[in-house]
């Protein structure tokens, strides 16, 4: 990638993306921990689907620990809640079986090394039943905020191997797989050679000129995003097919879309492709080229985009695959307060993309950018509450 002019922040390259990408850490107003209420509500509305997936998990000897993994755990309470749901449900299943006692449980919280694991582990409840015995359902329900599983953090990209072969009973991943491993590439054949062209290269057909997201982009840009998503998902499935135990289950949730056209990114498009995009145009303090060297590395797939990869991989049987309406990403206590809606929009954008924006244009300009997002959100509060809706791809998979 060409160097940037002296004094500019370094453009976030593909190589640096994995080291930088994370939800905004800490416990401040714009942190992910304080701006993931919508994800919590959406996850709770899908619990019946998660429990269906858990009901298909094979029960094994209580002498072997039951291992749960949350991939893309981030740094808030949501991951702790979901792991608790999974463990409690499996304890209930073991006790209802009549022939197996519940085993000991281990939970691995996994995300990129840049994730704020410190905040996550500070939120983690103390371990219950520390005398070394197994936990019953009664103890689990009576634990008053204590956890009934051993816990550990596993840093690394879930697009690669993270765990030993045949070691995991349940994989869970929510609101993470739409994040790409790198800025999207489009491979074009030139003189018989496959040449990558990136959405950040102004010489490329895939160059996303004038935009910071795929929403409303040209066909080449959309194809680059789609190809990158499907390449990443294939790598994800390949790794999990080795790591998951026979009889295990995988439950996946990611941003999705109902439109066939990939340039219509639905709720993600409205979040990042309108007011957030317009705020960059309003900023006026950076060059167009500097703006165009920033793209949100997110792709909301269609059901078909997702299904094609699973079927081509062939390692997993699809038990359930559907589009689920999650609702608004904005959670406000006073919907008629436009100022609160604008602040919620800015904090929502900042909690998931703020770290990348800071790295690209610096803290000072980033602060100004999100102030402009807030103003735009305030001006369009009614429209946002009515139109900003997220749809999710929900997949329940088991080894074929």
C-alpha positions in Angstrom: 0.0 0.0 0.0 1.3 3.4 -0.9 2.6 5.5 2.1 0.4 8.4 3.3 1.5 12.0 3.3 3.6 13.1 6.2 1.5 14.0 9.2 -1.5 11.8 8.2 -2.4 8.8 10.3 -1.3 5.6 8.6 -4.1 3.9 6.5 -5.3 0.8 8.2 -4.0 -2.0 6.0 -5.2 -5.5 5.7 -2.3 -6.8 7.8 -3.1 -4.3 10.6 -6.9 -4.9 10.6 -6.7 -8.1 12.7 -4.5 -6.4 15.3 -6.8 -3.3 15.5 -10.3 -4.6 15.0 -12.3 -4.8 18.2 -15.4 -3.4 19.8 -14.7 -0.3 21.9 -13.4 -1.5 25.2 -13.7 -0.1 28.7 -16.8 1.0 30.5 -17.3 4.5 29.1 -20.4 6.0 27.4 -19.3 4.8 23.9 -18.0 1.4 25.0 -19.4 -1.8 23.6 -20.2 -3.0 27.2 -22.6 0.0 27.5 -23.9 -0.1 24.0 -24.8 -3.7 23.4 -28.3 -3.7 24.9 -29.8 -4.2 21.4 -27.6 -7.3 20.8 -28.8 -8.6 24.2 -32.4 -8.1 23.3 -31.9 -9.8 19.9 -30.0 -12.7 21.5 -32.8 -13.2 24.0 -35.4 -13.3 21.3 -33.5 -16.2 19.6 -33.0 -18.3 22.8 -35.6 -20.8 21.7 -33.5 -21.4 18.5 -30.3 -21.8 20.6 -32.0 -24.3 22.9 -33.2 -26.3 19.9 -29.6 -26.6 18.7 -28.5 -27.6 22.2 -31.1 -30.3 22.4 -29.3 -32.1 19.5 -25.9 -32.2 21.3 -24.8 -35.7 22.2 -24.4 -36.4 26.0 -21.1 -38.0 26.8 -19.5 -39.5 29.9 -19.4 -37.2 33.0 -15.7 -38.0 33.3 -15.1 -35.9 30.2 -15.5 -32.1 30.6 -18.2 -30.4 28.5 -16.6 -27.6 26.5 -18.4 -24.5 25.3 -16.8 -21.8 23.1 -18.1 -18.3 22.4 -16.4 -16.9 19.3 -16.3 -13.2 19.0 -17.1 -12.8 22.6 -16.3 -9.0 22.8 -16.2 -7.4 26.3 -19.7 -7.0 27.7 -22.2 -9.1 29.7 -23.9 -10.6 26.7 -21.3 -13.4 26.2 -21.5 -14.3 29.9 -25.2 -14.5 29.8 -25.2 -16.8 26.7 -22.6 -19.1 28.1 -24.6 -19.3 31.3 -27.8 -20.2 29.3 -25.9 -22.9 27.4 -24.4 -24.5 30.6 -27.7 -24.4 32.5 -29.5 -26.0 29.6 -27.0 -28.8 29.3 -27.0 -29.4 33.0 -30.8 -29.8 32.8 -30.5 -32.2 29.9 -27.9 -34.3 31.7 -30.1 -34.5 34.8 -33.2 -35.3 32.8 -31.4 -38.1 30.9 -31.6 -40.4 33.9 -28.3 -42.1 33.2 -25.6 -39.4 33.2 -24.6 -37.0 35.9 -23.6 -33.5 34.7 -19.9 -33.3 33.9 -17.7 -30.3 34.8 -18.0 -27.5 32.3 -15.4 -25.3 30.7 -16.1 -22.1 28.7 -13.6 -20.5 26.4 -14.2 -16.8 25.5 -12.5 -16.1 22.2 -11.9 -12.9 20.2 -9.1 -11.0 18.5 -6.0 -10.2 20.6 -7.1 -6.5 20.5 -10.3 -7.4 22.4 -10.7 -5.9 25.9 -10.5 -9.2 27.8 -9.7 -7.3 31.0 -13.1 -5.7 31.1 -14.8 -9.0 30.2 -13.0 -10.9 33.0 -13.9 -8.2 35.5 -17.5 -8.8 34.7 -17.2 -12.6 35.0 -18.9 -13.9 38.2 -16.9 -15.8 40.7 -16.7 -19.6 40.3 -19.4 -21.5 42.3 -18.9 -24.8 44.0 -15.1 -24.5 44.3 -14.8 -27.8 46.3 -14.1 -29.7 43.1 -17.4 -31.5 42.7 -19.8 -31.3 39.8 -22.6 -28.8 39.7 -26.2 -29.8 39.8 -29.1 -27.8 38.3 -30.2 -26.8 41.8 -26.8 -25.5 42.7 -26.6 -23.6 39.3 -30.0 -21.9 39.9 -29.2 -21.1 43.5 -25.7 -19.7 42.8 -26.8 -16.0 43.0 -24.6 -14.6 40.3 -21.9 -17.3 40.5 -20.8 -19.3 37.5 -20.8 -23.1 37.2 -18.0 -23.5 34.7 -14.3 -22.9 34.5 -13.4 -20.0 32.2 -10.4 -19.0 30.0 -9.7 -16.5 27.2 -8.5 -17.5 23.8 -7.1 -14.7 21.7 -7.0 -15.2 17.9 -8.9 -14.9 14.7 -11.8 -17.4 14.3 -10.9 -17.6 10.6 -8.1 -20.0 11.7 -7.7 -22.9 14.1 -7.9 -22.1 17.8 -8.5 -25.4 19.6 -7.3 -29.0 19.5 -9.1 -31.4 17.2 -12.4 -32.9 18.4 -12.3 -31.0 21.7 -15.3 -28.7 21.6 -19.0 -29.7 22.3 -20.7 -26.4 21.5 -19.6 -23.5 19.4 -21.6 -20.3 19.7 -21.0 -17.1 17.7 -23.3 -14.1 17.6 -23.0 -10.7 15.8 -19.4 -11.4 14.7 -19.2 -13.3 11.4 -20.3 -10.3 9.3 -16.9 -8.8 10.1 -14.4 -9.5 7.3 -10.9 -10.8 7.9 -9.5 -8.0 5.7 -10.7 -5.2 3.4 -12.5 -6.8 0.5 -10.5 -8.0 -2.5 -11.8 -8.7 -6.0 -9.6 -11.1 -8.0 -9.6 -10.4 -11.7 -7.9 -12.4 -14.4 -5.3 -10.5 -16.3 -3.3 -12.3 -18.9 -4.2 -15.6 -17.3 -3.0 -14.5 -13.8 -5.3 -13.9 -10.8 -4.7 -10.3 -9.7 -6.2 -9.0 -6.5 -7.9 -5.6 -6.7 -8.9 -4.0 -3.4 -11.8 -1.7 -2.5 -9.1 0.7 -1.1 -7.1 0.9 -4.4 -8.2 3.8 -6.6 -6.8 2.0 -9.6 -9.1 -1.0 -9.0 -12.5 -1.7 -10.5 -13.6 -2.5 -6.9 -12.5 0.9 -5.5 -15.3 2.1 -3.3 -15.0 5.8 -4.3 -17.0 8.3 -2.3 -18.1 5.8 0.3 -17.0 4.2 3.5 -19.3 1.2 3.3 -20.6 -1.2 0.6 -24.2 0.1 0.8 -25.1 1.7 -2.6 -21.7 0.8 -4.1 -21.0 -0.5 -7.6 -21.3 -4.1 -8.6 -17.5 -4.8 -8.5 -17.3 -3.5 -5.0 -20.3 -5.6 -3.9 -18.8 -8.7 -5.5 -15.5 -8.1 -3.7 -17.3 -7.9 -0.3 -19.4 -11.0 -1.1 -16.3 -13.0 -2.2 -14.4 -11.9 0.9 -17.3 -12.9 3.2 -17.6 -16.3 1.5 -13.9 -16.9 1.6 -13.8 -16.1 5.3 -16.8 -18.2 6.2 -15.3 -21.2 4.3 -12.1 -20.8 6.4 -14.2 -20.5 9.6 -16.1 -23.7 8.8 -13.0 -25.6 7.9 -11.4 -24.8 11.3 -14.5 -25.7 13.3 -15.0 -29.0 11.4 -11.7 -30.1 12.8 -12.2 -28.7 16.4 -15.8 -29.9 17.0 -16.6 -33.2 18.6 -18.8 -35.7 16.9 -22.3 -35.1 18.2 -21.5 -31.5 18.9 -23.4 -28.4 17.7 -22.7 -25.0 16.3 -25.1 -22.0 16.6 -24.2 -19.0 14.5 -25.8 -15.5 14.2 -24.6 -12.7 12.0 -26.1 -9.6 10.4 -28.0 -10.5 7.3 -30.2 -9.0 4.7 -33.5 -9.8 2.9 -32.6 -8.1 -0.4 -31.0 -10.1 -3.2 -28.8 -7.2 -4.2 -25.7 -7.1 -2.0 -25.4 -3.3 -2.4 -28.6 -3.1 -0.3 -27.2 -4.0 3.1 -30.5 -3.4 5.0 -30.1 -2.3 8.6 -26.3 -2.3 8.4 -26.6 -0.1 5.3 -28.8 2.4 7.2 -26.4 2.4 10.1 -23.2 2.8 8.2 -24.3 3.8 4.7 -26.4 6.9 5.3 -25.9 9.1 8.4 -22.5 7.7 9.2 -21.5 8.1 5.6 -22.9 11.6 5.4 -21.0 12.6 8.6 -17.7 11.8 6.8 -18.8 14.0 3.9 -19.8 16.8 6.4 -16.4 16.6 8.2 -14.6 18.5 5.4 -11.3 18.3 7.3 -9.9 15.4 5.4 -9.2 14.8 1.7 -11.6 12.6 -0.4 -8.8 10.2 -0.9 -8.2 9.9 2.9 -12.0 9.2 3.3 -12.0 6.7 0.5 -9.1 4.8 2.2 -11.5 3.9 5.0 -14.1 1.2 4.6 -16.2 -0.6 7.2 -15.2 -4.3 6.8 -18.7 -5.6 7.3 -20.8 -7.7 4.9 -24.5 -8.6 5.7 -25.0 -11.8 3.6 -28.2 -13.1 2.2 -29.5 -16.5 3.1 -28.2 -17.8 -0.2 -24.8 -16.3 0.3 -24.5 -18.2 3.5 -26.0 -21.4 2.3 -23.7 -21.6 -0.7 -20.6 -21.7 1.5 -22.0 -24.3 3.9 -23.0 -26.6 1.1 -19.8 -26.2 -0.8 -17.7 -27.0 2.3 -19.7 -30.1 3.0 -18.4 -30.7 6.5 -21.7 -29.6 8.2 -25.3 -30.6 8.0 -27.7 -27.7 8.2 -30.3 -28.2 10.9 -31.7 -24.7 10.7 -30.9 -21.8 8.5 -33.2 -18.7 8.4 -33.4 -15.0 8.4 -34.6 -13.6 11.8 -35.9 -10.1 12.4 -33.9 -8.8 15.3 -35.3 -5.3 15.6 -33.6 -1.9 16.1 -30.0 -1.5 17.1 -31.0 1.6 19.0 -32.3 1.1 22.6 -33.6 4.4 24.1 -35.6 5.1 27.2 -37.4 8.1 25.7 -38.2 7.5 22.0 -39.7 11.0 21.7 -36.4 12.6 22.8 -34.5 13.2 19.5 -31.3 14.1 21.4 -31.2 10.7 23.1 -31.8 9.0 19.7 -29.0 10.9 18.1 -26.7 10.1 21.0 -27.7 6.4 20.8 -26.9 6.3 17.0 -23.4 7.9 17.6 -22.6 5.6 20.5 -23.8 2.5 18.5 -21.6 3.4 15.6 -18.7 4.3 17.8 -18.9 1.2 20.0 -18.3 -1.1 16.9 -16.3 1.1 14.5 -14.7 3.7 16.7 -11.4 1.9 17.1 -10.9 1.7 13.4 -11.9 5.3 12.9 -9.5 6.5 15.6 -6.7 4.6 13.9 -7.5 6.1 10.5 -8.0 9.8 11.3 -6.9 10.2 14.9 -8.8 10.9 18.1 -9.5 14.6 17.5 -11.1 14.1 14.1 -12.8 11.0 15.2 -14.5 12.9 18.1 -15.7 15.5 15.6 -17.0 12.8 13.2 -19.1 11.1 15.8 -20.5 14.5 17.0 -21.7 15.0 13.4 -23.2 11.5 13.5 -25.0 12.4 16.6 -26.4 15.7 15.1 -27.6 13.8 12.0 -29.2 11.2 14.2 -31.0 13.9 16.2 -32.3 15.5 13.0 -33.6 12.2 11.7 -34.7 10.6 15.0 -38.2 9.7 14.0 -37.1 8.1 10.7 -34.3 6.1 12.4 -36.7 4.6 15.0 -39.2 3.7 12.3 -36.8 2.3 9.6 -33.6 1.1 11.3 -34.2 -2.6 11.7 -31.6 -5.4 11.8 -32.1 -8.9 10.3 -29.9 -11.8 11.2 -28.8 -15.0 9.5 -29.3 -17.8 12.1 -27.7 -21.1 11.5 -27.7 -24.3 13.5 -25.1 -26.8 12.2 -23.8 -30.2 13.1 -21.0 -32.3 11.6 -22.2 -34.1 8.5 
